[in-house]
Amino acid sequence: MNQKFRFIADLATASPEDILLSNQIKYSLIAKQLDEHYKLRGELSSSWQRFLTKPEFVLIIDENDDHKYKIRSETDRIELVKLNDKEIAENVLILLNLAFREGAKSIMNILKVL
């Protein structure tokens, strides 16, 4: 109860302009933090949407190599698989991209909850 009286007494000693100015400063700080939060959330959401729509793994055909079908990661440019059969290479590519997308979707669902 004493804290309430002290708070009221502090407000009574301050001028109304000071009280209004301090409230405006607090509001502007909160609005700035919210803007930064929504901006970061939008950037995160757009990067995840790119991950979901753009394939992570691509098929490269190299005619000069013994293993002419290669599967490469787009983000780090590492060749994961070298194969001789085109049909097997395409199936592995589809499975890798599906697994990557489902993993990205589950991570995005976890982040939405947070």
N, C-alpha and C positions, 0 to 999 in steps of 0.2 A: 504494500500500500504506500509505503514511503517513496518507493521508486516512481509510482504514478504521480504523487505530489511534486516530486523533483522534476519530472518530465513536464508537467503543466507549468511549474514555476519557471523552468528554462524557456519554455515557449512564450510565457508572459513577458519575460525580460527581453526577448528578441523582437525585433521589429517585424511587422507583417511582410515587408518587402524581403527581408532575409529568409523568412520561412518559405515564402513563395519561390525565391531563388534556389534555395536548397532542394525543394521538391522538384523543380524543373531540372536541376543538375542530376538528381537521382533518376528521374524519368529518362533523360537523354542517355545516361549510362546504360540503363536497362534496354532501351531501344537499340543502342549500338551493339550490345551483346547479342540481342535477338537477331539483328541483321547478319552479324558474323556467323551465328549458328545456322541460320537458314541458307546462307551462301555456301558454307562448308557442306551442309547436308545435300544441297543441290549438286555440288561438284561430285560428291561421293555417289549420288544416285546416277548422274550422267555417266560416270566412269564405269559403274556396274552395268548400266544398260548397254554400253559399248561392248563390254565383255560378253554379254548375253547374245548380242546380235552379230558380232564379228567373230568368225571362227578363230580359235586359238591355234589350231594345228592345220598345216597346209601340206598338200602333196606336191612334191617336186619330182619331175621326171628328168633323169640324167641319162642320155643315150650312150655316153662314153664309159660308164661305170658298169661293173658286173652286176651289181644290185642297182637296177635302174630306177626303182621307185623309193623315194625317201620321204619320211614324214618329219616335218620340222615345226618347232614351236615358234610362234610369231613374236612373242615378247622378248625372249632371250636368244632366239636364233640358233637353238641347239637341235641337231639332227637326232631324233629319238630312235628311229627304226629305218633299216635299209632292207628292202624286200625285192624279190624277183617277180612275183605275181601281182598283176594290177588289181585283180578282184580282191585279193586278200588285203592289199594296201588300202584300197578304198573302204573296205569294211572296218579295218583297224582305225582309219581316219575318222569315220563316222562315230565309232565307239569312243574314241578319245575326246572328240568334241562334245558328245553327249555327256560324258562323265564330267568334263570341265564345266559345262553349263549347269548341270545339276548341282555340282559343288558350289558354284558361284551363287546359284539361286538360294541354296540353303544358308550360305553365309549372309546374303542380303536379308533373308527372313530373320535371322538372328539379330542383325543390326537394326532392323525396323522395330523389334521389340525393345531394344535399348533406347 
